[in-house]
Amino acid sequence: MASGDRSKKEPCKKEACDIQSCLTKNNFLPQRCEKVIRALQSCCEQCEYNSTHCASVSGLLKQMPK
């Protein structure tokens, strides 16, 4: 399997990694990573949540200030 095929199978991996990196840099405060969390949410909506990386987005969104 080529690496290009893998990215189609696991969409939103980059966005999920960006969130992890942002949270690590910001003391695990989701409100400081709103931009990358919203990027993952957008990606998940585009792929109809057909990615293992989308499971965490709902929990992160619940932690965001309204």
PyMOL Python script that loads the backbone (N, CA, C, O; Angstrom):
from pymol import cmd

cmd.read_pdbstr("""\
ATOM      1  N   MET A   1       0.835  -1.180   0.000  1.00  0.00           N
ATOM      2  CA  MET A   1       0.000   0.000   0.000  1.00  0.00           C
ATOM      3  C   MET A   1       0.882   1.246   0.000  1.00  0.00           C
ATOM      4  O   MET A   1       1.786   1.378   0.825  1.00  0.00           O
ATOM      5  N   ALA A   2       0.616   2.136  -0.910  1.00  0.00           N
ATOM      6  CA  ALA A   2       1.387   3.380  -0.978  1.00  0.00           C
ATOM      7  C   ALA A   2       0.938   4.326   0.125  1.00  0.00           C
ATOM      8  O   ALA A   2      -0.189   4.229   0.610  1.00  0.00           O
ATOM      9  N   SER A   3       1.809   5.232   0.520  1.00  0.00           N
ATOM     10  CA  SER A   3       1.470   6.153   1.603  1.00  0.00           C
ATOM     11  C   SER A   3       0.290   7.039   1.221  1.00  0.00           C
ATOM     12  O   SER A   3      -0.463   7.457   2.101  1.00  0.00           O
ATOM     13  N   GLY A   4       0.107   7.335  -0.051  1.00  0.00           N
ATOM     14  CA  GLY A   4      -1.032   8.124  -0.503  1.00  0.00           C
ATOM     15  C   GLY A   4      -2.344   7.415  -0.209  1.00  0.00           C
ATOM     16  O   GLY A   4      -3.334   8.059   0.139  1.00  0.00           O
ATOM     17  N   ASP A   5      -2.359   6.084  -0.347  1.00  0.00           N
ATOM     18  CA  ASP A   5      -3.560   5.309  -0.056  1.00  0.00           C
ATOM     19  C   ASP A   5      -3.899   5.379   1.425  1.00  0.00           C
ATOM     20  O   ASP A   5      -5.072   5.444   1.792  1.00  0.00           O
ATOM     21  N   ARG A   6      -2.907   5.366   2.256  1.00  0.00           N
ATOM     22  CA  ARG A   6      -3.140   5.369   3.698  1.00  0.00           C
ATOM     23  C   ARG A   6      -3.846   6.660   4.129  1.00  0.00           C
ATOM     24  O   ARG A   6      -4.731   6.618   4.984  1.00  0.00           O
ATOM     25  N   SER A   7      -3.469   7.805   3.549  1.00  0.00           N
ATOM     26  CA  SER A   7      -4.082   9.058   3.966  1.00  0.00           C
ATOM     27  C   SER A   7      -5.569   9.092   3.610  1.00  0.00           C
ATOM     28  O   SER A   7      -6.364   9.718   4.311  1.00  0.00           O
ATOM     29  N   LYS A   8      -5.938   8.421   2.529  1.00  0.00           N
ATOM     30  CA  LYS A   8      -7.354   8.344   2.183  1.00  0.00           C
ATOM     31  C   LYS A   8      -8.095   7.453   3.178  1.00  0.00           C
ATOM     32  O   LYS A   8      -9.259   7.701   3.492  1.00  0.00           O
ATOM     33  N   LYS A   9      -7.426   6.426   3.666  1.00  0.00           N
ATOM     34  CA  LYS A   9      -8.037   5.508   4.612  1.00  0.00           C
ATOM     35  C   LYS A   9      -8.170   6.154   6.000  1.00  0.00           C
ATOM     36  O   LYS A   9      -9.119   5.867   6.730  1.00  0.00           O
ATOM     37  N   GLU A  10      -7.239   7.006   6.354  1.00  0.00           N
ATOM     38  CA  GLU A  10      -7.259   7.691   7.650  1.00  0.00           C
ATOM     39  C   GLU A  10      -7.276   9.207   7.458  1.00  0.00           C
ATOM     40  O   GLU A  10      -6.279   9.884   7.712  1.00  0.00           O
ATOM     41  N   PRO A  11      -8.409   9.731   7.011  1.00  0.00           N
ATOM     42  CA  PRO A  11      -8.476  11.184   6.869  1.00  0.00           C
ATOM     43  C   PRO A  11      -8.386  11.849   8.237  1.00  0.00           C
ATOM     44  O   PRO A  11      -8.677  11.224   9.258  1.00  0.00           O
ATOM     45  N   CYS A  12      -7.997  13.073   8.253  1.00  0.00           N
ATOM     46  CA  CYS A  12      -7.957  13.908   9.465  1.00  0.00           C
ATOM     47  C   CYS A  12      -6.812  13.575  10.424  1.00  0.00           C
ATOM     48  O   CYS A  12      -6.766  14.099  11.537  1.00  0.00           O
ATOM     49  N   LYS A  13      -5.898  12.717  10.006  1.00  0.00           N
ATOM     50  CA  LYS A  13      -4.774  12.384  10.885  1.00  0.00           C
ATOM     51  C   LYS A  13      -3.923  13.620  11.164  1.00  0.00           C
ATOM     52  O   LYS A  13      -3.515  13.849  12.303  1.00  0.00           O
ATOM     53  N   LYS A  14      -3.654  14.414  10.132  1.00  0.00           N
ATOM     54  CA  LYS A  14      -2.838  15.622  10.314  1.00  0.00           C
ATOM     55  C   LYS A  14      -3.491  16.553  11.325  1.00  0.00           C
ATOM     56  O   LYS A  14      -2.816  17.076  12.212  1.00  0.00           O
ATOM     57  N   GLU A  15      -4.807  16.766  11.200  1.00  0.00           N
ATOM     58  CA  GLU A  15      -5.511  17.667  12.113  1.00  0.00           C
ATOM     59  C   GLU A  15      -5.464  17.147  13.546  1.00  0.00           C
ATOM     60  O   GLU A  15      -5.293  17.922  14.487  1.00  0.00           O
ATOM     61  N   ALA A  16      -5.615  15.838  13.709  1.00  0.00           N
ATOM     62  CA  ALA A  16      -5.556  15.250  15.048  1.00  0.00           C
ATOM     63  C   ALA A  16      -4.155  15.428  15.651  1.00  0.00           C
ATOM     64  O   ALA A  16      -4.022  15.713  16.841  1.00  0.00           O
ATOM     65  N   CYS A  17      -3.136  15.261  14.844  1.00  0.00           N
ATOM     66  CA  CYS A  17      -1.758  15.459  15.320  1.00  0.00           C
ATOM     67  C   CYS A  17      -1.515  16.923  15.673  1.00  0.00           C
ATOM     68  O   CYS A  17      -0.821  17.225  16.643  1.00  0.00           O
ATOM     69  N   ASP A  18      -2.088  17.830  14.884  1.00  0.00           N
ATOM     70  CA  ASP A  18      -1.946  19.262  15.177  1.00  0.00           C
ATOM     71  C   ASP A  18      -2.570  19.593  16.525  1.00  0.00           C
ATOM     72  O   ASP A  18      -2.015  20.388  17.284  1.00  0.00           O
ATOM     73  N   ILE A  19      -3.720  18.993  16.833  1.00  0.00           N
ATOM     74  CA  ILE A  19      -4.371  19.228  18.128  1.00  0.00           C
ATOM     75  C   ILE A  19      -3.480  18.732  19.253  1.00  0.00           C
ATOM     76  O   ILE A  19      -3.274  19.436  20.242  1.00  0.00           O
ATOM     77  N   GLN A  20      -2.958  17.539  19.109  1.00  0.00           N
ATOM     78  CA  GLN A  20      -2.099  16.987  20.165  1.00  0.00           C
ATOM     79  C   GLN A  20      -0.904  17.895  20.410  1.00  0.00           C
ATOM     80  O   GLN A  20      -0.539  18.154  21.557  1.00  0.00           O
ATOM     81  N   SER A  21      -0.304  18.371  19.348  1.00  0.00           N
ATOM     82  CA  SER A  21       0.838  19.268  19.467  1.00  0.00           C
ATOM     83  C   SER A  21       0.439  20.574  20.151  1.00  0.00           C
ATOM     84  O   SER A  21       1.146  21.058  21.035  1.00  0.00           O
ATOM     85  N   CYS A  22      -0.687  21.137  19.743  1.00  0.00           N
ATOM     86  CA  CYS A  22      -1.162  22.391  20.329  1.00  0.00           C
ATOM     87  C   CYS A  22      -1.471  22.216  21.813  1.00  0.00           C
ATOM     88  O   CYS A  22      -1.082  23.049  22.631  1.00  0.00           O
ATOM     89  N   LEU A  23      -2.163  21.146  22.158  1.00  0.00           N
ATOM     90  CA  LEU A  23      -2.509  20.911  23.564  1.00  0.00           C
ATOM     91  C   LEU A  23      -1.253  20.754  24.419  1.00  0.00           C
ATOM     92  O   LEU A  23      -1.186  21.268  25.535  1.00  0.00           O
ATOM     93  N   THR A  24      -0.268  20.045  23.891  1.00  0.00           N
ATOM     94  CA  THR A  24       0.980  19.846  24.625  1.00  0.00           C
ATOM     95  C   THR A  24       1.659  21.184  24.902  1.00  0.00           C
ATOM     96  O   THR A  24       2.160  21.420  26.001  1.00  0.00           O
ATOM     97  N   LYS A  25       1.672  22.065  23.888  1.00  0.00           N
ATOM     98  CA  LYS A  25       2.325  23.364  24.040  1.00  0.00           C
ATOM     99  C   LYS A  25       1.541  24.308  24.947  1.00  0.00           C
ATOM    100  O   LYS A  25       2.109  25.245  25.507  1.00  0.00           O
ATOM    101  N   ASN A  26       0.231  24.065  25.094  1.00  0.00           N
ATOM    102  CA  ASN A  26      -0.640  25.000  25.813  1.00  0.00           C
ATOM    103  C   ASN A  26      -1.223  24.412  27.093  1.00  0.00           C
ATOM    104  O   ASN A  26      -2.351  24.726  27.474  1.00  0.00           O
ATOM    105  N   ASN A  27      -0.447  23.557  27.752  1.00  0.00           N
ATOM    106  CA  ASN A  27      -0.861  23.031  29.054  1.00  0.00           C
ATOM    107  C   ASN A  27      -2.194  22.289  29.009  1.00  0.00           C
ATOM    108  O   ASN A  27      -2.935  22.258  29.992  1.00  0.00           O
ATOM    109  N   PHE A  28      -2.486  21.693  27.856  1.00  0.00           N
ATOM    110  CA  PHE A  28      -3.699  20.893  27.667  1.00  0.00           C
ATOM    111  C   PHE A  28      -4.979  21.684  27.912  1.00  0.00           C
ATOM    112  O   PHE A  28      -5.951  21.154  28.451  1.00  0.00           O
ATOM    113  N   LEU A  29      -4.974  22.956  27.513  1.00  0.00           N
ATOM    114  CA  LEU A  29      -6.163  23.797  27.610  1.00  0.00           C
ATOM    115  C   LEU A  29      -6.804  23.894  26.221  1.00  0.00           C
ATOM    116  O   LEU A  29      -6.285  24.594  25.352  1.00  0.00           O
ATOM    117  N   PRO A  30      -7.929  23.198  26.005  1.00  0.00           N
ATOM    118  CA  PRO A  30      -8.543  23.182  24.672  1.00  0.00           C
ATOM    119  C   PRO A  30      -8.913  24.567  24.153  1.00  0.00           C
ATOM    120  O   PRO A  30      -8.871  24.801  22.945  1.00  0.00           O
ATOM    121  N   GLN A  31      -9.275  25.494  25.049  1.00  0.00           N
ATOM    122  CA  GLN A  31      -9.670  26.817  24.578  1.00  0.00           C
ATOM    123  C   GLN A  31      -8.530  27.550  23.874  1.00  0.00           C
ATOM    124  O   GLN A  31      -8.774  28.472  23.096  1.00  0.00           O
ATOM    125  N   ARG A  32      -7.281  27.145  24.142  1.00  0.00           N
ATOM    126  CA  ARG A  32      -6.142  27.763  23.455  1.00  0.00           C
ATOM    127  C   ARG A  32      -5.885  27.131  22.087  1.00  0.00           C
ATOM    128  O   ARG A  32      -5.050  27.615  21.323  1.00  0.00           O
ATOM    129  N   CYS A  33      -6.590  26.072  21.787  1.00  0.00           N
ATOM    130  CA  CYS A  33      -6.377  25.348  20.523  1.00  0.00           C
ATOM    131  C   CYS A  33      -7.646  25.321  19.674  1.00  0.00           C
ATOM    132  O   CYS A  33      -7.851  24.411  18.870  1.00  0.00           O
ATOM    133  N   GLU A  34      -8.483  26.319  19.862  1.00  0.00           N
ATOM    134  CA  GLU A  34      -9.781  26.327  19.179  1.00  0.00           C
ATOM    135  C   GLU A  34      -9.635  26.211  17.665  1.00  0.00           C
ATOM    136  O   GLU A  34     -10.403  25.497  17.021  1.00  0.00           O
ATOM    137  N   LYS A  35      -8.658  26.906  17.097  1.00  0.00           N
ATOM    138  CA  LYS A  35      -8.484  26.906  15.638  1.00  0.00           C
ATOM    139  C   LYS A  35      -8.213  25.494  15.110  1.00  0.00           C
ATOM    140  O   LYS A  35      -8.819  25.081  14.121  1.00  0.00           O
ATOM    141  N   VAL A  36      -7.315  24.755  15.756  1.00  0.00           N
ATOM    142  CA  VAL A  36      -6.992  23.409  15.269  1.00  0.00           C
ATOM    143  C   VAL A  36      -8.114  22.418  15.585  1.00  0.00           C
ATOM    144  O   VAL A  36      -8.328  21.466  14.834  1.00  0.00           O
ATOM    145  N   ILE A  37      -8.823  22.633  16.681  1.00  0.00           N
ATOM    146  CA  ILE A  37      -9.970  21.767  16.999  1.00  0.00           C
ATOM    147  C   ILE A  37     -11.059  21.961  15.954  1.00  0.00           C
ATOM    148  O   ILE A  37     -11.669  20.994  15.500  1.00  0.00           O
ATOM    149  N   ARG A  38     -11.300  23.204  15.575  1.00  0.00           N
ATOM    150  CA  ARG A  38     -12.312  23.476  14.541  1.00  0.00           C
ATOM    151  C   ARG A  38     -11.870  22.901  13.189  1.00  0.00           C
ATOM    152  O   ARG A  38     -12.709  22.470  12.398  1.00  0.00           O
ATOM    153  N   ALA A  39     -10.571  22.893  12.922  1.00  0.00           N
ATOM    154  CA  ALA A  39     -10.067  22.304  11.672  1.00  0.00           C
ATOM    155  C   ALA A  39     -10.355  20.804  11.647  1.00  0.00           C
ATOM    156  O   ALA A  39     -10.743  20.261  10.613  1.00  0.00           O
ATOM    157  N   LEU A  40     -10.166  20.135  12.789  1.00  0.00           N
ATOM    158  CA  LEU A  40     -10.476  18.697  12.854  1.00  0.00           C
ATOM    159  C   LEU A  40     -11.972  18.490  12.695  1.00  0.00           C
ATOM    160  O   LEU A  40     -12.392  17.574  11.988  1.00  0.00           O
ATOM    161  N   GLN A  41     -12.776  19.312  13.330  1.00  0.00           N
ATOM    162  CA  GLN A  41     -14.223  19.178  13.203  1.00  0.00           C
ATOM    163  C   GLN A  41     -14.643  19.320  11.742  1.00  0.00           C
ATOM    164  O   GLN A  41     -15.468  18.549  11.251  1.00  0.00           O
ATOM    165  N   SER A  42     -14.081  20.292  11.060  1.00  0.00           N
ATOM    166  CA  SER A  42     -14.390  20.510   9.653  1.00  0.00           C
ATOM    167  C   SER A  42     -13.982  19.308   8.809  1.00  0.00           C
ATOM    168  O   SER A  42     -14.733  18.874   7.936  1.00  0.00           O
ATOM    169  N   CYS A  43     -12.790  18.769   9.070  1.00  0.00           N
ATOM    170  CA  CYS A  43     -12.320  17.594   8.343  1.00  0.00           C
ATOM    171  C   CYS A  43     -13.255  16.409   8.571  1.00  0.00           C
ATOM    172  O   CYS A  43     -13.597  15.683   7.637  1.00  0.00           O
ATOM    173  N   CYS A  44     -13.659  16.226   9.814  1.00  0.00           N
ATOM    174  CA  CYS A  44     -14.538  15.098  10.147  1.00  0.00           C
ATOM    175  C   CYS A  44     -15.894  15.246   9.465  1.00  0.00           C
ATOM    176  O   CYS A  44     -16.475  14.262   9.007  1.00  0.00           O
ATOM    177  N   GLU A  45     -16.390  16.466   9.399  1.00  0.00           N
ATOM    178  CA  GLU A  45     -17.656  16.691   8.709  1.00  0.00           C
ATOM    179  C   GLU A  45     -17.513  16.361   7.224  1.00  0.00           C
ATOM    180  O   GLU A  45     -18.416  15.778   6.625  1.00  0.00           O
ATOM    181  N   GLN A  46     -16.381  16.734   6.637  1.00  0.00           N
ATOM    182  CA  GLN A  46     -16.157  16.484   5.208  1.00  0.00           C
ATOM    183  C   GLN A  46     -16.059  14.993   4.901  1.00  0.00           C
ATOM    184  O   GLN A  46     -16.497  14.552   3.838  1.00  0.00           O
ATOM    185  N   CYS A  47     -15.490  14.213   5.818  1.00  0.00           N
ATOM    186  CA  CYS A  47     -15.345  12.772   5.570  1.00  0.00           C
ATOM    187  C   CYS A  47     -16.464  11.985   6.260  1.00  0.00           C
ATOM    188  O   CYS A  47     -16.395  10.762   6.378  1.00  0.00           O
ATOM    189  N   GLU A  48     -17.499  12.709   6.715  1.00  0.00           N
ATOM    190  CA  GLU A  48     -18.656  12.094   7.379  1.00  0.00           C
ATOM    191  C   GLU A  48     -18.236  11.264   8.587  1.00  0.00           C
ATOM    192  O   GLU A  48     -18.779  10.186   8.832  1.00  0.00           O
ATOM    193  N   TYR A  49     -17.274  11.771   9.329  1.00  0.00           N
ATOM    194  CA  TYR A  49     -16.765  11.141  10.556  1.00  0.00           C
ATOM    195  C   TYR A  49     -16.248   9.723  10.317  1.00  0.00           C
ATOM    196  O   TYR A  49     -16.252   8.889  11.221  1.00  0.00           O
ATOM    197  N   ASN A  50     -15.805   9.465   9.090  1.00  0.00           N
ATOM    198  CA  ASN A  50     -15.304   8.150   8.720  1.00  0.00           C
ATOM    199  C   ASN A  50     -13.793   8.087   8.941  1.00  0.00           C
ATOM    200  O   ASN A  50     -13.031   7.760   8.031  1.00  0.00           O
ATOM    201  N   SER A  51     -13.377   8.407  10.170  1.00  0.00           N
ATOM    202  CA  SER A  51     -11.967   8.372  10.543  1.00  0.00           C
ATOM    203  C   SER A  51     -11.865   8.102  12.031  1.00  0.00           C
ATOM    204  O   SER A  51     -12.647   8.634  12.820  1.00  0.00           O
ATOM    205  N   THR A  52     -10.911   7.280  12.415  1.00  0.00           N
ATOM    206  CA  THR A  52     -10.728   6.997  13.843  1.00  0.00           C
ATOM    207  C   THR A  52     -10.344   8.266  14.596  1.00  0.00           C
ATOM    208  O   THR A  52     -10.534   8.341  15.810  1.00  0.00           O
ATOM    209  N   HIS A  53      -9.810   9.258  13.899  1.00  0.00           N
ATOM    210  CA  HIS A  53      -9.375  10.498  14.545  1.00  0.00           C
ATOM    211  C   HIS A  53     -10.534  11.411  14.906  1.00  0.00           C
ATOM    212  O   HIS A  53     -10.349  12.396  15.621  1.00  0.00           O
ATOM    213  N   CYS A  54     -11.720  11.098  14.423  1.00  0.00           N
ATOM    214  CA  CYS A  54     -12.880  11.953  14.691  1.00  0.00           C
ATOM    215  C   CYS A  54     -13.551  11.624  16.021  1.00  0.00           C
ATOM    216  O   CYS A  54     -14.376  12.404  16.498  1.00  0.00           O
ATOM    217  N   ALA A  55     -13.223  10.510  16.617  1.00  0.00           N
ATOM    218  CA  ALA A  55     -13.857  10.131  17.877  1.00  0.00           C
ATOM    219  C   ALA A  55     -13.571  11.149  18.974  1.00  0.00           C
ATOM    220  O   ALA A  55     -14.422  11.384  19.832  1.00  0.00           O
ATOM    221  N   SER A  56     -12.395  11.753  18.958  1.00  0.00           N
ATOM    222  CA  SER A  56     -12.012  12.676  20.030  1.00  0.00           C
ATOM    223  C   SER A  56     -12.574  14.077  19.854  1.00  0.00           C
ATOM    224  O   SER A  56     -12.594  14.847  20.814  1.00  0.00           O
ATOM    225  N   VAL A  57     -13.026  14.430  18.668  1.00  0.00           N
ATOM    226  CA  VAL A  57     -13.425  15.816  18.424  1.00  0.00           C
ATOM    227  C   VAL A  57     -14.649  16.207  19.243  1.00  0.00           C
ATOM    228  O   VAL A  57     -14.722  17.345  19.708  1.00  0.00           O
ATOM    229  N   SER A  58     -15.606  15.316  19.437  1.00  0.00           N
ATOM    230  CA  SER A  58     -16.803  15.692  20.187  1.00  0.00           C
ATOM    231  C   SER A  58     -16.470  16.003  21.640  1.00  0.00           C
ATOM    232  O   SER A  58     -17.031  16.937  22.213  1.00  0.00           O
ATOM    233  N   GLY A  59     -15.575  15.243  22.240  1.00  0.00           N
ATOM    234  CA  GLY A  59     -15.156  15.506  23.612  1.00  0.00           C
ATOM    235  C   GLY A  59     -14.431  16.836  23.735  1.00  0.00           C
ATOM    236  O   GLY A  59     -14.622  17.572  24.703  1.00  0.00           O
ATOM    237  N   LEU A  60     -13.598  17.138  22.748  1.00  0.00           N
ATOM    238  CA  LEU A  60     -12.881  18.427  22.767  1.00  0.00           C
ATOM    239  C   LEU A  60     -13.830  19.602  22.593  1.00  0.00           C
ATOM    240  O   LEU A  60     -13.664  20.645  23.225  1.00  0.00           O
ATOM    241  N   LEU A  61     -14.829  19.426  21.731  1.00  0.00           N
ATOM    242  CA  LEU A  61     -15.772  20.512  21.504  1.00  0.00           C
ATOM    243  C   LEU A  61     -16.594  20.802  22.762  1.00  0.00           C
ATOM    244  O   LEU A  61     -16.947  21.952  23.025  1.00  0.00           O
ATOM    245  N   LYS A  62     -16.894  19.772  23.526  1.00  0.00           N
ATOM    246  CA  LYS A  62     -17.647  19.969  24.766  1.00  0.00           C
ATOM    247  C   LYS A  62     -16.859  20.790  25.792  1.00  0.00           C
ATOM    248  O   LYS A  62     -17.447  21.445  26.652  1.00  0.00           O
ATOM    249  N   GLN A  63     -15.524  20.751  25.695  1.00  0.00           N
ATOM    250  CA  GLN A  63     -14.677  21.490  26.626  1.00  0.00           C
ATOM    251  C   GLN A  63     -14.470  22.944  26.202  1.00  0.00           C
ATOM    252  O   GLN A  63     -13.925  23.743  26.963  1.00  0.00           O
ATOM    253  N   MET A  64     -14.899  23.279  25.005  1.00  0.00           N
ATOM    254  CA  MET A  64     -14.694  24.627  24.496  1.00  0.00           C
ATOM    255  C   MET A  64     -15.702  25.584  25.142  1.00  0.00           C
ATOM    256  O   MET A  64     -16.855  25.214  25.365  1.00  0.00           O
ATOM    257  N   PRO A  65     -15.272  26.805  25.439  1.00  0.00           N
ATOM    258  CA  PRO A  65     -16.221  27.799  25.960  1.00  0.00           C
ATOM    259  C   PRO A  65     -17.246  28.141  24.897  1.00  0.00           C
ATOM    260  O   PRO A  65     -16.919  28.198  23.712  1.00  0.00           O
ATOM    261  N   LYS A  66     -18.455  28.362  25.301  1.00  0.00           N
ATOM    262  CA  LYS A  66     -19.518  28.653  24.339  1.00  0.00           C
ATOM    263  C   LYS A  66     -19.643  30.134  24.086  1.00  0.00           C
ATOM    264  O   LYS A  66     -20.491  30.557  23.300  1.00  0.00           O
TER     265      LYS A  66
END
""", "prot")
cmd.dss("prot")
cmd.show_as("cartoon", "prot")
cmd.util.cbc("prot")
cmd.orient("prot")
